[in-house]
């Protein structure tokens, strides 16, 4: 039997944060984590938002920017507080 916890809803921000964390860890190529469509969608969103940038003018490799790191820290803090205050 499948438990409800196995099918957890992920918000757009949850997916974006996972995307940014993988770029920061240089571990983006895990195939089972994100479809090609999701990868492209979140790459474009992160680029246009200034959260990532091409690595040394290399088109296929990206690095997280200071703005991206700040976003991750603020979102992690927000998630922690909502869980602590039970605001789900």
KAMOCOR-V598965 format. One record per pair of residues at least 6 apart in sequence whose C-alpha atoms are under 7 Angstrom apart, sorted by the first residue. I is the first residue (numbers start at 1). GAP is how many residues later the second one is. D is the distance in whole Angstrom. If there is no record, write none. Layout:
BEGIN
I,GAP,D + I,GAP,D
END
This chain:
BEGIN
16,26,6 + 17,55,6 + 20,44,7 + 22,6,5 + 23,39,7 + 23,40,6 + 23,41,7 + 24,39,7 + 24,40,6 + 46,6,6 + 47,6,6 + 50,17,7 + 51,13,6 + 51,14,5 + 51,16,6 + 51,17,4 + 52,10,6 + 52,11,6 + 52,12,4 + 52,13,5 + 52,16,6 + 53,9,5 + 53,10,6 + 53,11,6 + 53,12,7 + 54,7,6 + 54,8,4 + 54,9,6 + 55,6,5 + 55,7,5 + 55,8,6 + 82,6,6
END
